[in-house]
């Protein structure tokens, strides 16, 4: 009978990540961090936060017997894996962009990644602001409606073509008018 290895729980992964983050600063301490990150990734090779953090850390750490180019090849592999397993999340895409820009001197590739990351981050911001505006309107206190009106001004400027933002902004204004905070 084959023994099946169980995937670590979320709590176990987060604890291992906290442990890997301990240290830093001195070169010997960073090497110990590198070891802990590698152990974590050996157990869970698709854990995006560990991929990104190890990729960043390796750019700052001189490992005995490892040439710079070999280290950079590993960093690039880690960052490309993070992009892949994160379904191209903004932070992973941008991190790879920085690496390609600063280490690989590939500004065209980096620019494409920066643009992709910015687009994804803006979509997340749009979603977050729409949710925040809706929550403040539903809270319906003077303070929450004032916050909604202030955010509405910024959101409309940043997302002028967003039907979603325009809808919640209109809800905020209508509610503020109804509650006497704005003139009709």
C-alpha positions as CSV (number, residue, x, y, z in Angstrom):
1,X,0.0,0.0,0.0
2,X,1.3,3.4,-1.0
3,X,1.4,6.1,1.7
4,X,-0.1,9.4,0.6
5,X,1.6,12.5,1.8
6,X,-0.9,15.1,3.0
7,X,-0.6,18.7,2.0
8,X,0.1,21.0,4.9
9,X,-2.8,22.9,6.3
10,X,-3.2,26.7,5.7
11,X,-2.2,27.2,9.4
12,X,0.9,25.1,9.0
13,X,1.9,26.9,5.8
14,X,1.5,30.3,7.4
15,X,3.5,29.2,10.5
16,X,6.3,27.9,8.2
17,X,6.2,31.2,6.3
18,X,6.5,33.2,9.6
19,X,9.4,31.0,10.6
20,X,11.1,31.5,7.2
21,X,10.7,35.3,7.5
22,X,12.6,35.4,10.8
23,X,16.0,36.8,10.6
24,X,17.3,38.9,7.8
25,X,19.9,41.6,7.9
26,X,23.3,39.9,8.3
27,X,24.4,37.6,5.5
28,X,24.5,34.5,7.7
29,X,21.0,35.2,8.9
30,X,19.8,35.6,5.3
31,X,21.4,32.3,4.4
32,X,19.4,30.6,7.2
33,X,16.3,32.3,5.8
34,X,17.1,30.9,2.3
35,X,17.4,27.4,3.8
36,X,14.0,27.7,5.5
37,X,12.3,29.0,2.4
38,X,13.7,26.2,0.3
39,X,12.5,23.7,2.8
40,X,9.0,25.2,2.7
41,X,9.0,25.2,-1.1
42,X,10.2,21.6,-1.1
43,X,7.1,20.7,0.8
44,X,4.8,23.0,-1.0
45,X,6.3,24.1,-4.4
46,X,3.3,26.2,-5.4
47,X,3.1,28.4,-2.4
48,X,3.2,31.8,-4.1
49,X,4.3,34.0,-1.1
50,X,7.3,31.7,-0.5
51,X,8.2,31.7,-4.1
52,X,8.1,35.5,-4.3
53,X,9.9,36.0,-1.0
54,X,12.7,33.5,-1.8
55,X,13.1,35.2,-5.2
56,X,13.6,38.6,-3.5
57,X,15.9,37.2,-0.8
58,X,18.2,35.4,-3.2
59,X,18.8,38.8,-4.9
60,X,20.2,40.1,-1.7
61,X,22.1,37.0,-0.5
62,X,25.5,35.8,-1.5
63,X,25.6,32.0,-1.2
64,X,29.0,30.4,-0.9
65,X,29.9,28.5,-4.1
66,X,27.0,29.9,-6.1
67,X,27.9,32.2,-9.0
68,X,25.7,35.3,-9.6
69,X,24.3,34.0,-12.9
70,X,23.3,30.7,-11.3
71,X,21.5,32.6,-8.5
72,X,19.8,34.8,-11.1
73,X,18.6,31.8,-13.1
74,X,17.1,30.4,-9.9
75,X,15.5,33.8,-9.0
76,X,13.9,34.0,-12.5
77,X,12.6,30.5,-12.3
78,X,11.0,31.2,-8.9
79,X,9.4,34.4,-10.0
80,X,8.1,32.8,-13.2
81,X,6.6,30.0,-11.1
82,X,5.0,32.5,-8.8
83,X,3.4,34.2,-11.9
84,X,2.2,30.9,-13.2
85,X,0.8,29.4,-10.0
86,X,-0.8,32.7,-8.9
87,X,-2.8,32.9,-12.1
88,X,-0.8,36.0,-13.0
89,X,-1.7,38.0,-9.9
90,X,-0.5,41.6,-10.1
91,X,2.1,41.4,-7.4
92,X,3.8,38.4,-8.9
93,X,3.7,39.9,-12.4
94,X,5.2,43.2,-11.2
95,X,7.9,41.4,-9.2
96,X,9.0,39.5,-12.3
97,X,8.9,42.8,-14.2
98,X,11.3,44.4,-11.7
99,X,13.7,41.5,-11.9
100,X,13.7,41.5,-15.7
101,X,14.1,45.3,-15.7
102,X,16.9,45.6,-13.1
103,X,18.8,42.4,-13.3
104,X,18.2,41.1,-16.9
105,X,18.1,44.6,-18.5
106,X,15.0,43.7,-20.4
107,X,12.9,46.8,-20.2
108,X,10.5,45.9,-23.0
109,X,9.5,42.6,-21.3
110,X,9.4,44.4,-18.0
111,X,7.1,47.1,-19.4
112,X,4.7,44.6,-20.6
113,X,4.6,43.0,-17.2
114,X,4.2,46.3,-15.4
115,X,1.3,47.2,-17.7
116,X,-0.4,43.8,-17.0
117,X,0.2,44.2,-13.3
118,X,-1.2,47.8,-13.3
119,X,-4.3,46.6,-15.2
120,X,-5.0,43.8,-12.7
121,X,-4.3,46.0,-9.7
122,X,-6.7,48.7,-11.0
123,X,-9.4,46.0,-11.6
124,X,-8.9,44.9,-7.9
125,X,-9.0,48.5,-6.8
126,X,-12.2,49.1,-8.8
127,X,-13.8,46.1,-7.2
128,X,-12.6,47.1,-3.7
129,X,-13.9,50.7,-4.0
130,X,-17.2,49.6,-5.4
131,X,-17.6,47.2,-2.4
132,X,-16.5,49.9,0.0
133,X,-18.9,52.4,-1.4
134,X,-21.7,50.0,-1.2
135,X,-20.9,49.0,2.4
136,X,-20.8,52.7,3.5
137,X,-24.1,53.5,1.8
138,X,-25.7,50.4,3.5
139,X,-24.2,51.5,6.8
140,X,-26.0,54.8,6.2
141,X,-24.6,57.0,9.0
142,X,-23.6,60.6,8.5
143,X,-19.9,59.6,8.7
144,X,-20.2,56.6,6.4
145,X,-22.0,58.6,3.8
146,X,-19.5,61.5,4.0
147,X,-16.7,58.9,3.4
148,X,-18.6,57.5,0.5
149,X,-19.0,60.9,-1.0
150,X,-15.3,61.7,-0.7
151,X,-14.3,58.4,-2.2
152,X,-16.9,58.8,-4.9
153,X,-15.1,61.9,-6.2
154,X,-11.8,60.0,-6.6
155,X,-13.4,56.9,-7.9
156,X,-15.3,58.7,-10.6
157,X,-12.1,60.4,-11.8
158,X,-10.0,57.1,-11.8
159,X,-12.8,55.0,-13.3
160,X,-14.9,57.3,-15.5
161,X,-16.0,54.4,-17.7
162,X,-16.9,51.9,-15.0
163,X,-20.6,51.2,-14.9
164,X,-20.1,49.5,-11.6
165,X,-18.4,52.6,-10.0
166,X,-20.9,55.0,-11.5
167,X,-23.8,52.9,-10.1
168,X,-22.5,52.9,-6.5
169,X,-21.5,56.6,-6.7
170,X,-25.1,57.4,-7.8
171,X,-26.5,55.3,-4.9
172,X,-24.2,57.2,-2.5
173,X,-25.4,60.6,-3.8
174,X,-29.0,59.6,-3.9
175,X,-28.8,58.3,-0.3
176,X,-26.9,61.5,0.8
177,X,-29.6,63.6,-0.8
178,X,-32.4,61.6,0.8
179,X,-30.6,61.9,4.2
180,X,-30.1,65.7,3.8
181,X,-26.3,65.6,3.4
182,X,-26.4,66.9,-0.2
183,X,-28.7,69.3,-1.9
184,X,-30.8,67.8,-4.7
